[in-house]
Amino acid sequence: MTTLADLDFHDQMGNPIDLDVAGKRVFLRCDLNVPLKEGKITDDGRIRASLPTINALLTQGASIVIAAHLGRPKGEAKPELSLAPIATRLSELLGKPVKFAGAITGSDVTAAAQSLAAGEILLLENIRFSAAETSKDESERATFATELAKLADLYVGDGFGAVHRKHASVFDLPKLLPHAAGTLVAAEVEVLKKLTTNPARPYGVVLGGAKVSDKLGVISNLLGKVDVMAIGGGMVFTFLAAQGHEIGKSLVEAEMLDTVRGLIKEATDKNVRLVLPTDIVVAPAFAADSPATVVAADAIPADQMGLDIGPDSAAAFAAAIRECKTVFWNGPMGVFEFAAFSNGTKVVAEALTKVSGISVVGGGDSAAAVRALGFTDDQFGYISTGGGASLEYLEGKELPGLTALDL
């Protein structure tokens, strides 16, 4: 069971301090950015991941003011991005009422926070409804953080999916209150350290998703550290085009072709086994009912687009994964939401469940994919809640939210 002994508090200067949270109000920054469809939550994984820290605080007699974001409202109050459905689901999972503020700051919110009794929870409205949360103006963020600081005595950062953002509730607010990393953030960092500090070998990375440009930093940084790198998803067609292959109507970043050629050469020079698809599942259109055909990766018809890696490629990817002792995976292999183009992602996910060492599913679409395809979280070594944050950590970047928590 998670206890408050796992939360190492620091003062505003970053010095370790001992704190009893009983009777205190804790400002808890969570990552509750879950997918919604027609107002209903389709994957509550991030809400569930927040429960250990919430329950630990409640058990020790704290009251909690929770802040989180949903989507990218860009400073506008958009009803479809309200956290009201999240408050309902969180209440169901905790088995106790969660009060919903319906706003972020203001006299009513301050009064609601100050009236909380031990064991009670108040969830603020989508923190990104305030433009100050994501502002690049440091003074604007600082003013907003000062308002937020009035709501609580202590700060716990547990929203790993946002720690790579220099946002008010992630970066500025911890400077104003005694603070600690939540158990989720601590666990995420511990896993990522295993991937970056003497990982068990062979060490393999599987990358998918739409664009090479989104993964360029992590590819470049990991090429000198991994033994195997497998590339799938929409980004693979830029690799195939860089090799001179016909890719039809497939997604491609033409401006990245020279860069990708450089990456392919670098992999060879550093003796990294670069695994690319040998066959592709294609269709004439991006649609669930578009007729699927398997073709060689170097022979995609001009009137077709690639929507998944082919069965031979999926088997090769799986074989490479099973040989590894450490595997990090980020990005689906194809359009897994369409049944005809989900096989590559499913086969890769299945292979990760067979890894004898540690397998890490790198958040975002990858986490949603494994659950949508019928896998359970406990079949994997670890499922990260933050795809972008995980990637930036693996790129070697300093993450503002971790720096603010003295990690």
N, C-alpha and C positions, 0 to 999 in steps of 0.2 A: 504494500500500500504506500502511496506517495505521502510523505509527511513534510511539514514545514522545515524540517532539518535539511531538506534538499534545497531550500531557498537561501542562498547566501546574500544577505543584504549588505549594501554599501551606502555610505553617506554621500552627500552631494559632491564631495571631493574624490570619491572613488575608494575611500578607505573602508575595509571590512568592519561591520558592526553587528552586534547581537541585538535582535529585535523580537519582542513578543507582539504578535499581531492581534491578540485577543482584544476585543473592544475597539479596534482600529478600523478605519475605512481604507480599503485598498483599491487604488485605481489599477485595473487589470486590462492591459492591452492584449486582446486576443486576435486571432485570425479566424474570422467567421465568414470568409468570402466564399460562400458555397454556390454551386450552380442552381439556378432557378428556372423553371419552365412553367409558364402560366401561373406564376405566383407560388409554385410549389417547389420545395427543395428536392432535387434529384439525387444528391449525394451529400450526406451529412457528415462525411469523414472528418472535416476540419472542426466541426462542432464537437464531435466525440473526442477528438484529440485534445481539446481544451478542458475536458472534464477533470482529469487528475489534479491540475493546479487549482481549479475552482473548488473541488471537493476538499482538497487539503486546507485551503484558506477557511472554508466554512467550518471544517472540523475543529480548527483552532480558534474559532470564535470571532472571525473577522466579518465585516460586511463588505460587499464588493460593488464597485462601480465599474461596469465593463464598457470598453470602447472597442469598436471594430469598424471595418469598412466593407462595402459590398460593391463590386464593379468599379467603374470610373465615371462618377457623376460630374466630375470637373467643377466642383463648387456649387452645383445646383441641386435643389431638393427634388429628386425625381421619385415619384411614388412607387414606381416599379423596382426601385433599388432600396426601398425602406427595409430596415432590419426587423420590422414587426413579425414576419414569418419566422425569423431566426429566434426571436424571443419565445415564441410559442413552442418551437422544437426544443430549445434549450430547457424550458420548463418541463417538458415531457421527459427528457433524458435525465434531468436532475431529480424529478419527482417532487418538485416544489415550485411555488410561484416565482416567476421572474418579472419584476416590474419593468415596464417599457416607458422610457421618458418621452419619446416622441419629439425630442429636441436634443441639442448637444450642450448648449450653455444657456444662461439666463437665470432669472430669479427663481422660476418654478423648478428648474433642474437642480439648482443649488439647494433649494428647500427639500426636494425629494431625496437628494443625496444625504443631507444632514439629518434627515429623519430616519435613516436606515437603522434598524436594530441589528444586533449581532446575528449572523446567519442569513441576512436578507441580501437580495441582489437587485441592482438597478442597471438595465441595459440602455445605454444612450443610443440615439438615432445615428445612422450612418455618419461616421466621423468625417468622411469626405464630402458631405453636403456643405461643409465649411471650406471655402476656398483657401483659408489660412492654413489648413492642415497640410496641403501639398505645395504651398507657396515657396518660390525660390528666394523670396525676400526674408532674410533671417529675422528682422525685427518684427515682421508680421507674424511669423511662426512663433516667435518668443512671446508676443502679446497673447496669442491664442493659448499657448502652453500655460501661461500664468493664470488664465481663466480656468483651464482644466485642473490646475493644481489646487484650486480652492475646493474641489469636490472630494479630496481624499487626504489621508495622512501619509500614505506610502504608495510606492509604484512597483508593480510587477510587470515585466515585459514578457509576454508569452506568445506574441504574434509573429512566429518565425517567417511566415510568408511576406512580411512587410519589413524585415530588418535591413533589407538592402536599400530602403528608401530613407532619405533625410527628411522625414515628415515630423510635424510637431508632436504628435502623440507617441512617436517612436524614438525620436532623437532629442528633441528639446525638453520634453516633460521630465524624463528621468533625471535631468540636471537639477531640477527644482525640488525633488523629494528623495528621501531615502529609497533606494531601489534594489531590486533583485531580478535575476532572470527566472522565469517560470520553468517548471520541470520539462515542458515541451521544448522550449528553446535550448535548455541545457542538454537534452537528449539529442536534438538535431545536431548541435555542435559536436557532441561526443562522436556521433556516427560519421560526420564529415571529417573529423580528425583522423578517423580510421582509414578514410579514403586518401588522405593527403600525407599521413605520417607512417612510413614503413608498412604499406598495405601488403597483405598476404598475396603471393603471386602464384600463378599468373593473374594479372590485374586487367580486367576487360571493361570497356565502356561501350554502351550501345546508345546511339543518338538518333532521334527522329525529329518529327516536327516539320514545319513548313519551310523555314528559311535557313540557309547557311549563315547569313548575316547575324541571326539571333544566337547562333552557337559558335561563332568564329572565335571568340575569346577563350571559351572552354576547350575547343578543339586545339587551338594553338598551345595553350598551357599544358594540356594533358598529353600531347604527342610525345613529350620527353619523359613521361612518367608511367604510361601504360604499356602493356604488352600487346593488347588487341583492341582495335577500335572498329566497331561495326556501324555503318551508316545506312539508315532507311528513311522512311517518311518522304515528304515532299522535297526535302533538301537534297535527296539523293540524285534528283534529275539534273541539278547543277553539276554534280560530280560526273555523271554520265556524259553530259554535254561537254564538260571540260576535257573528257577523253575522246571527244570527236564523234560521239554516238548520236543518232537520231533520237529525239525524245518526243516527237509529235507535238501534241497540245499540252504536254505536262508543264507543271509549274517550273519556272527557271528564273534565276537571278543572273542575267547576262553580265552585269557589271562585276560579278564575283568570279567569273570564269578563270581569270589569271590568278587570283588569290587561291582558288581551289587547286589549280595545277601546282602551285607552290606547296600547298598542304600535302598533296599526294607525293610529291618529291621528298618532302620533309619526313613523311612516314617511312619511306624507303630508306632514307639516309639514317634514320634513328632506329631502324630495324623493328618498327612497329607493324604488326600484321593488320593491314587495312582491309576489312571485309566489306565488299560492295555486292549488291544483288546481281545475280546472273539471269534471273527471270523476273518479270513484272506482270502484275494483274492490271490490264488496261480496260478502258470503256470509252465509248464515244462522247459521254457527257458526265458531268459531276452530279450524279443522281443515284438514289438507292436502287432504283429499278433499271438502271442502265446496264445492258448486257456485258458481262465480264468475260474477258479472254486472257489467257496466259501466253505471253510472248517472251522471246529472248530479250535481255536487257539492252542489247545492242541492235535490236531490230523492232523498235516501237513504231507502228504505222503512223504516218503523218496526220491521220484524222482521228487518232486515239490519244487518250491521256492516261498516265499511270496513276493508279489510286491505291496500290498496295504492292509490297514485295511479293514475289511469286512463291509457290510451295517449295521449290528446290532451295531458294534463297533462305526462306524461313528455317528450313532444316539445317542449312549450313550455319546460320546465325545461332541456332539453338545448340549445335554441336560445339561451336566456339565458346559459347557461354558456359556450357557444362564443364569445359576444361579448366575454367577459371576458379580461383579461390576467393576473389573479390570482384564484384560486378556492380557498376552504377549504370542505371538506365534512365534516360530522360527523352520523352517524345515518342508517340506512337509510330508504328511502321507504315500505317496507311490510314484510310478513312474508316476507323474502327466503328464509327456510329452506323455505317452501312454494312449489313451482314455479309454481303458479297466481297467486301474489302476489309474484313476484320481478321482474317486468318493469320497474317503476318504478326500482328500485335499479340494475338492469342498464343501463338507458338512461342514467341519470345518470352511472354509472361510465364508460360508453363515451364520454360527452361530455367528461368530465374528461381522458381520454386524448388529446383533440383540442385542448386548450387550448394556445395558442401561447406563453403565458407560463409561470407557475408554478401547478401544481395540487397541493394538499395534501389527502390523505385523513387525517382527524383521528382515527386510532386506534380502539380498541375494536371495536364491532360493525361499523363501516364497513370497517375493515381486514379483518376476518374475512369480510365480505360480498364484497368484490372478489375475494378468493382463492377463496371458495366458488363464485363465479359464473364462474370460469375466467380471470380476469385475472392478470397477473403484476406484481410490484412495479415492475419497470422501465418499465411503461407509464405510470406516474404521476410527477409531479415529485418527490413525497415522500410516503411513508406513515408517519405518526407511530405510535409504539408506545404513546402514552399519551393516550387520549381525554379523561379527566377533567383531566389536567394541562394538556393543550393548551387546553381550554375555559377553565380558570381563568387561564391566562396571557393569553388573549385578552380575558378580563373585566378585565384590569388588576390582578389580585391578585398579592401577593407570595407566591412559592412557597417554603416553608421549606427544601426540599431544595436549591434553587438558591442561596438565601441562604447556606446552610451551606457551599456550594462556592465562595463568593465570586463568583457569577455575577449 
